[in-house]
Amino acid sequence: MQSLEDGEKVALYTEALERLDTIIGHELDAIGKMAIVSAVLKMSMPYFFVVAFYRVCDNKSLQIGPYQGEVLVCEIIPYEKGVCGTCAIRQETIIVPDVTKYPMYIACDPLTKSEIAVPVTRHNKLIAVLDVDSTEFNSFDEVDKSYLELIVRRYFEDWT
């Protein structure tokens, strides 16, 4: 797949946000919201191969939660390993243009070439990591970062 221009990405994210605003109600719990967000993002973004939420399970590892895409081989990810584990420790978004060059990368699917991981917090406490994989190198940029961070703020941090 050819890379999308920033304007094309913005249009796709805008459409995804409109769809999410229509679907997600405030009565849903975090897992329900994760299921809907992963489904809408996977359907809306043509370069998203896997959209997964890894939930905090014991303050030292993440466990697979709602996701869309291929069957994943990573059920549990320790905080000290991989992109998601690093994201959990740092609690900041991480963009990896080429996963083969990332130290301690965990290959959940051999087709993944690039990845972005976004911390999901509630009341300033990490509850999950939103992990998105692509089968192309260099798929993710600042546009993806800003929109995915907006999505996790809107549907997880700010919900009452």
C-alpha positions in Angstrom: 0.0 0.0 0.0 1.3 3.4 -0.9 1.8 5.9 2.0 -1.1 8.3 2.7 -0.6 12.0 2.6 -1.2 13.9 5.9 -4.4 15.4 4.5 -5.7 12.0 3.6 -4.9 10.7 7.1 -6.7 13.7 8.7 -9.8 13.1 6.7 -9.8 9.4 7.7 -9.3 10.2 11.4 -12.0 12.9 11.2 -14.4 10.4 9.8 -13.4 7.8 12.5 -13.9 10.3 15.3 -17.4 11.2 13.9 -18.3 7.5 13.9 -16.9 7.0 17.4 -18.8 10.0 18.7 -22.0 8.5 17.3 -21.5 5.0 18.7 -19.8 5.4 22.1 -22.1 6.2 25.0 -20.9 7.3 28.4 -22.5 4.3 30.0 -19.9 1.9 28.5 -17.1 0.7 30.6 -13.4 0.8 29.4 -13.4 -2.6 27.9 -16.5 -1.9 25.8 -15.0 1.3 24.6 -11.7 -0.5 23.7 -13.7 -3.0 21.6 -15.5 -0.2 19.7 -12.4 2.0 19.2 -10.3 -1.0 17.9 -13.1 -2.0 15.5 -13.7 1.6 14.2 -10.0 2.3 13.8 -9.3 -1.0 12.0 -12.2 -0.4 9.6 -11.4 3.3 9.0 -7.6 3.3 8.5 -6.4 1.2 5.5 -2.8 1.0 6.7 -3.7 -0.4 10.2 -2.9 -4.1 10.2 -3.7 -4.8 13.9 -5.3 -2.4 16.5 -5.0 -3.8 20.0 -5.4 -2.7 23.5 -3.1 -4.3 26.1 -4.5 -3.8 29.5 -2.5 -3.3 32.7 -2.8 -6.6 34.6 -0.4 -6.3 37.6 1.5 -3.1 37.3 4.5 -4.9 35.7 2.9 -6.4 32.6 0.2 -5.9 30.0 -2.4 -8.5 28.9 -4.2 -8.6 25.6 -7.6 -6.9 25.6 -10.0 -6.0 22.8 -8.4 -6.0 19.4 -9.0 -6.2 15.7 -6.7 -7.9 13.2 -4.8 -11.1 12.9 -4.6 -13.6 15.8 -1.8 -12.3 18.1 0.8 -14.5 19.7 1.5 -12.0 22.4 -0.9 -12.5 25.3 1.3 -11.0 28.1 3.9 -8.3 27.6 6.3 -7.4 30.5 6.9 -3.7 31.0 10.6 -4.1 30.2 10.0 -5.6 26.8 8.9 -4.4 23.4 7.2 -1.2 22.2 4.1 -1.6 24.4 6.2 -2.4 27.5 8.4 0.7 26.9 5.2 2.8 26.3 3.8 1.5 29.7 7.0 2.4 31.6 7.5 5.8 30.0 3.7 6.6 29.7 4.4 8.4 26.4 3.6 7.6 22.8 6.2 5.7 20.9 6.5 5.6 17.1 8.7 2.8 15.6 9.3 3.3 11.8 11.1 -0.1 11.5 10.4 -2.7 14.2 13.4 -4.8 13.1 15.6 -2.0 14.5 13.8 -1.7 17.8 15.7 -3.1 20.8 13.9 -6.0 22.5 11.1 -5.9 19.9 8.5 -8.6 20.5 7.2 -10.0 17.2 3.5 -10.7 17.8 3.1 -11.0 14.1 5.9 -11.4 11.6 4.1 -9.2 9.0 4.4 -6.1 11.2 6.9 -3.6 9.9 6.1 -0.4 11.9 4.2 0.3 15.1 2.8 3.1 17.3 1.9 2.6 21.0 -0.1 5.1 22.9 -0.6 5.1 26.7 -4.3 5.0 27.9 -4.8 6.6 31.3 -7.8 7.2 33.5 -7.4 9.7 36.4 -3.7 9.9 35.6 -3.2 6.1 36.1 -2.2 3.8 33.2 -5.0 1.4 32.4 -3.8 0.1 29.0 -1.7 0.7 25.9 -3.2 1.2 22.5 -1.0 -0.6 20.0 -1.3 -0.2 16.2 0.8 -2.2 13.7 1.3 -1.8 10.0 2.7 -4.2 7.4 4.6 -1.2 5.8 7.7 0.6 7.1 7.3 4.2 8.2 3.5 4.1 8.4 3.1 6.3 11.5 3.9 10.0 12.0 2.8 13.0 14.1 -0.6 13.0 12.5 -1.2 9.5 13.8 0.2 10.4 17.2 -1.9 13.5 17.7 -5.2 11.7 16.6 -4.6 8.5 18.5 -3.7 10.6 21.6 -6.9 12.6 21.1 -9.0 9.4 20.9 -7.6 7.9 24.1 -8.1 11.2 25.9 -11.6 11.7 24.6 -12.9 8.1 25.3 -10.9 7.0 28.3 -9.3 9.9 30.2 -12.2 12.4 30.0 -15.2 10.2 30.3 -17.4 10.5 33.4 
